[in-house]
Amino acid sequence: MEAFRCSTCDGLVFFDNSLCLTCGSSLGYVRDERAVVTLTEFDDHVERADGVPGRFQWCANRLVARCNWLVTDDGSWVPGALCDSCRLTSVRPNDAETDALAAFADAEAAKRRLLFQLDTIGLPIVDRDTDPDNGLTFEFLSSRGRPVTTGHQGGVITLDLSESDDAHREFMRQQLGEPYRTVLGHLRHEIAHYYWPTLVERAGTIDEFRTVFGDEGASYEDALASHYGGDSTPAEWGETHVSQYATMHPWEDWAETFAHYLHIHGGLQTADSFGLHVDEPARSSGAGAWASASPVAIGPMIGTWLGYTFALNAMSRSIGQADLYPFVLSPTVVSKLDFVHRAIATAATRVNVA
């Protein structure tokens, strides 16, 4: 995530801010520019305060979803207009489900971060208005009183809003032996399933995918039953997979690896935005923390990332906390991350050329 500046006072502001805490100026996010901008408010619209032309209105979910994204206003006020992010949500708790609304706002905040990252790396986001059959949409549902399964099917990403509850999420994290379990992590995982046909199947790399991840044609139902039967996870899974869940089926291995790639990309973008860097011994140790039989395109990125994680883990331990990054990236996992890296880069190139 990038850091932003208030154009009124030059104070540091963040992606989710709707107010500059230094000078009190109103802020909003303009997706076309991938920028948080300072605003002047009028009775029926807002305009940029930095002199750049631009007339907007607030997203109608400004309060219920804590949304700071702006809707372009052509001069005709549209009551209830939603921003690009909020329009992607087709199902949400109704206003009477007060217990679920806070979780809904957390889920929407995570989705906005996901969309920012997808925009940054150049992956296309096609909504249901454009493609009614396969376009992307989100369903955020409360599991109170009914079963809800987080997952993806045909462009529909469903999230159980209980994942926004710290106690529930921590309980599930420990039950499933997961180093990380976050709402943003869930969305990154599920969006990987959405992109698989575009990045792999239709990109003509299915044979390489099978070499790296395995045969996705293997029965998913059998793999699911075996995984949750408790006897299918290899004892040395860390040598070949980024998580235990990734061992279940090649599709889940892809999704877990894709999500982890987005974790790494997001972390590196944040470090660069804040001007962070690491020197010896962290950088050299990071570059040498894994080995590959052949050069991989993602090599420099991984070396830099591991250098940061060594330093961050040492910082975390110094204040008595567990490691911020409790992962070990084996050569096999790096080769899978490299496949994801190249698949995204190829797709992004096609989008940018088009």
C-alpha positions in Angstrom: 0.0 0.0 0.0 1.2 3.5 -0.8 1.5 6.4 1.6 -0.3 9.6 0.6 -0.1 13.3 1.4 -2.7 16.0 2.2 -2.4 18.7 -0.4 -3.5 21.3 2.1 -0.8 20.7 4.8 1.4 18.1 3.3 0.7 15.8 6.3 0.9 12.0 5.9 -2.5 10.4 5.2 -3.5 6.8 4.6 -5.5 4.9 2.2 -8.6 4.6 4.5 -8.6 8.2 5.7 -11.6 10.4 5.1 -10.1 13.2 7.2 -6.6 14.6 7.5 -5.8 14.3 11.2 -3.2 17.2 10.9 -5.4 20.0 9.4 -8.9 18.5 9.4 -9.3 18.6 5.6 -11.8 16.1 4.0 -10.2 13.3 2.0 -11.4 10.9 -0.6 -10.0 8.2 -2.9 -10.1 8.7 -6.7 -9.7 5.3 -8.3 -8.8 6.5 -11.8 -5.7 8.2 -10.3 -5.1 5.7 -7.5 -4.8 8.7 -5.2 -6.2 10.0 -1.9 -7.1 13.6 -2.6 -8.0 16.6 -0.4 -11.5 17.9 -1.0 -13.6 21.0 -0.7 -17.2 20.2 0.3 -20.3 21.9 -1.2 -24.0 21.2 -0.5 -24.5 18.7 -3.3 -20.9 17.6 -4.3 -17.3 17.8 -3.5 -14.4 19.1 -5.5 -10.6 18.7 -5.3 -9.0 21.4 -3.1 -5.7 21.3 -5.0 -7.0 23.1 -8.1 -7.1 20.0 -10.3 -10.4 19.8 -12.1 -12.7 17.2 -10.6 -16.3 17.1 -9.3 -17.4 14.1 -7.2 -20.0 12.9 -4.8 -19.5 10.7 -1.8 -20.2 7.0 -2.2 -23.6 6.2 -0.6 -21.8 3.7 1.6 -19.7 6.4 3.2 -21.2 5.7 6.7 -22.4 2.0 6.6 -19.1 0.8 5.0 -16.8 3.5 6.2 -16.1 4.1 2.4 -13.9 7.0 1.4 -14.1 6.3 -2.3 -15.5 9.0 -4.6 -18.1 8.7 -7.4 -17.4 11.0 -10.5 -20.2 13.6 -10.7 -21.1 14.9 -14.1 -23.2 17.7 -12.6 -26.3 15.7 -12.0 -26.5 14.5 -8.4 -27.4 10.7 -8.3 -28.9 9.8 -4.9 -27.5 6.5 -3.6 -24.7 6.3 -6.1 -22.0 3.7 -5.2 -18.3 3.7 -5.9 -16.6 1.1 -8.1 -15.8 -1.0 -5.0 -19.2 -1.0 -3.4 -21.0 -1.7 -6.7 -19.2 -5.1 -6.8 -21.0 -6.2 -3.6 -24.3 -7.8 -4.6 -25.4 -9.2 -1.2 -24.8 -7.6 2.2 -26.5 -7.6 5.6 -29.7 -5.6 5.8 -29.8 -2.5 8.0 -31.6 -4.4 10.8 -28.7 -6.8 11.2 -26.8 -4.4 13.4 -24.4 -7.0 14.7 -23.3 -7.8 11.2 -22.9 -4.2 9.9 -19.5 -3.6 11.7 -18.2 -6.8 10.2 -19.5 -5.8 6.8 -17.6 -2.5 7.0 -14.4 -4.4 7.8 -15.0 -6.7 4.8 -15.6 -3.7 2.5 -12.4 -2.1 3.8 -10.4 -5.2 3.0 -12.0 -5.4 -0.5 -11.0 -1.8 -1.2 -7.4 -2.7 -0.4 -7.7 -5.8 -2.6 -9.0 -3.7 -5.6 -6.3 -1.1 -5.1 -3.7 -3.8 -5.4 -5.3 -5.5 -8.4 -5.4 -2.1 -10.1 -1.7 -1.5 -9.2 -0.5 -4.8 -10.7 -2.8 -4.4 -13.8 -5.2 -7.3 -13.5 -8.6 -6.7 -15.1 -11.7 -6.4 -12.9 -14.9 -7.2 -14.8 -18.1 -6.6 -13.0 -21.5 -8.3 -13.5 -22.9 -5.4 -15.5 -20.2 -6.0 -18.1 -20.3 -9.8 -17.9 -23.5 -11.1 -16.3 -22.4 -14.7 -16.3 -18.7 -14.5 -15.2 -18.2 -11.0 -13.9 -16.9 -10.5 -10.4 -19.3 -10.0 -7.5 -19.0 -10.3 -3.7 -21.6 -11.6 -1.2 -20.9 -10.6 2.4 -23.1 -12.7 4.6 -23.6 -13.2 8.4 -23.5 -16.8 9.5 -25.6 -16.0 12.6 -28.5 -18.4 12.4 -27.5 -19.9 9.1 -24.5 -21.7 7.5 -22.3 -19.6 5.3 -19.2 -21.0 3.5 -16.5 -18.7 2.4 -15.5 -19.5 -1.2 -15.7 -18.8 -4.9 -18.0 -20.1 -7.6 -18.3 -18.7 -11.1 -17.2 -15.2 -10.3 -19.1 -15.0 -7.0 -16.9 -14.5 -3.9 -18.7 -15.3 -0.7 -17.3 -14.3 2.7 -18.6 -15.4 6.1 -18.6 -12.1 8.0 -17.7 -13.9 11.2 -14.2 -13.9 9.8 -14.1 -10.3 10.9 -14.5 -11.3 14.5 -11.1 -11.5 16.2 -12.0 -14.3 18.6 -13.7 -16.5 15.9 -10.9 -15.9 13.4 -8.2 -16.7 16.0 -10.0 -19.9 17.1 -10.2 -21.0 13.4 -6.6 -20.1 12.8 -5.5 -22.3 15.7 -7.9 -25.1 14.8 -6.6 -25.2 11.2 -2.9 -24.6 12.1 -2.7 -21.4 9.9 0.1 -18.9 10.4 -2.2 -16.1 9.0 -6.0 -15.8 8.9 -7.3 -12.4 7.9 -10.2 -11.0 6.0 -7.9 -9.6 3.4 -6.1 -12.9 3.2 -9.4 -14.7 2.5 -10.3 -12.2 -0.3 -6.8 -12.6 -1.9 -7.2 -16.4 -1.8 -10.7 -16.4 -3.4 -9.8 -13.8 -6.1 -7.1 -16.3 -7.1 -9.8 -18.8 -8.0 -11.5 -16.1 -10.0 -8.4 -15.4 -12.0 -7.3 -19.0 -12.6 -9.1 -19.4 -15.9 -7.7 -16.1 -17.2 -4.1 -16.5 -16.0 -3.7 -20.2 -16.6 -6.3 -22.0 -18.6 -6.9 -19.3 -21.3 -3.3 -18.2 -21.2 -2.1 -21.5 -22.6 0.1 -22.4 -19.6 -1.9 -25.4 -18.3 0.9 -27.9 -18.9 3.4 -25.8 -17.0 0.8 -25.3 -14.2 0.4 -29.1 -13.9 4.2 -29.6 -13.8 4.5 -27.0 -11.0 1.3 -27.5 -9.0 -0.1 -30.9 -10.0 -3.1 -32.1 -11.9 -6.1 -29.9 -11.2 -8.3 -32.6 -12.7 -8.0 -34.7 -9.6 -11.3 -35.1 -7.7 -11.8 -32.0 -5.6 -14.4 -33.7 -3.5 -12.1 -36.6 -2.6 -9.3 -34.2 -1.8 -11.6 -32.2 0.5 -12.7 -35.3 2.3 -9.2 -36.6 2.7 -7.8 -33.3 3.9 -10.4 -32.8 6.6 -10.2 -36.5 7.4 -7.0 -35.5 9.2 -4.5 -37.9 7.5 -3.7 -36.4 4.2 -1.3 -33.5 5.0 2.4 -34.6 4.3 4.6 -34.3 7.4 7.1 -32.2 5.5 4.5 -30.0 3.7 6.7 -26.9 4.2 9.2 -28.2 1.7 6.7 -28.1 -1.1 3.8 -25.8 -0.1 3.3 -22.4 1.3 0.6 -23.6 3.8 -1.0 -26.9 5.0 -4.2 -26.0 3.2 -2.3 -25.7 -0.1 -1.6 -29.4 0.1 -5.3 -30.3 -0.3 -5.6 -29.8 -4.1 -3.7 -28.1 -6.9 -6.4 -25.4 -7.1 -6.0 -24.6 -3.4 -2.2 -24.7 -3.9 -2.6 -22.1 -6.6 -4.9 -19.9 -4.5 -2.7 -20.0 -1.4 0.4 -19.3 -3.5 -1.4 -16.4 -5.3 -2.6 -14.9 -2.1 0.9 -15.2 -0.6 2.3 -13.4 -3.7 -0.1 -10.6 -3.1 1.0 -10.5 0.6 4.6 -10.1 -0.6 3.8 -7.5 -3.3 1.8 -5.5 -0.9 4.5 -5.6 1.8 7.2 -4.5 -0.6 5.0 -1.7 -2.0 4.4 -0.4 1.5 8.1 -0.5 2.4 9.1 1.3 -0.8 6.4 4.0 -0.3 7.7 4.7 3.2 11.4 4.7 2.1 12.3 1.7 4.1 15.4 -0.4 3.2 17.5 -3.0 4.9 21.3 -3.5 4.6 23.6 -6.1 5.9 23.1 -8.6 7.3 19.4 -8.8 6.5 19.6 -8.2 2.8 22.4 -10.7 2.0 20.8 -13.2 4.3 17.5 -12.8 2.5 19.1 -13.3 -0.9 20.7 -16.5 0.4 17.8 -17.9 2.3 16.7 -20.0 -0.6 18.3 -21.7 -3.5 17.1 -22.6 -6.9 18.4 -25.1 -9.5 17.7 -22.5 -12.2 17.3 -18.7 -12.2 13.7 -17.5 -11.5 12.2 -14.1 -12.5 11.0 -13.5 -9.0 14.4 -14.1 -7.5 15.3 -10.4 -6.7 11.8 -9.8 -5.3 12.1 -12.7 -3.0 15.6 -11.8 -1.8 14.5 -8.3 -1.0 11.3 -9.5 0.8 13.1 -12.0 2.9 15.6 -9.3 3.9 12.7 -7.2 5.2 11.1 -10.2 7.0 14.3 -11.1 8.9 14.5 -7.5 10.2 10.8 -7.3 11.0 10.8 -10.6 12.8 13.8 -9.5 14.8 11.9 -6.2 15.7 8.8 -8.2 16.7 10.8 -10.5 18.9 12.5 -7.5 20.5 9.2 -6.3 21.9 8.1 -9.8 23.0 5.8 -10.6 20.1 5.7 -13.6 17.8 7.3 -13.4 14.3 5.4 -11.0 12.0 6.2 -13.3 9.1 6.2 -17.0 10.3 6.9 -18.6 6.9 9.8 -20.4 5.3 9.9 -20.2 1.5 11.5 -23.4 0.1 12.9 -23.6 -3.4 9.7 -25.4 -4.5 7.5 -22.7 -3.1 9.6 -20.0 -4.7 9.2 -21.8 -8.1 5.4 -21.7 -7.6 5.5 -18.0 -6.6 7.6 -17.5 -9.8 4.8 -19.1 -11.9 2.3 -16.7 -10.3 4.6 -13.8 -10.8 5.0 -14.5 -14.5 1.3 -15.2 -15.1 0.4 -11.9 -13.6 3.1 -10.0 -15.4 2.0 -11.5 -18.7 -1.7 -10.7 -18.1 -0.9 -7.2 -17.0 1.2 -6.6 -20.1 -1.8 -7.7 -22.3 -4.1 -5.3 -20.4 -1.6 -2.4 -20.7 -1.1 -2.9 -24.4 -4.8 -3.1 -25.0 
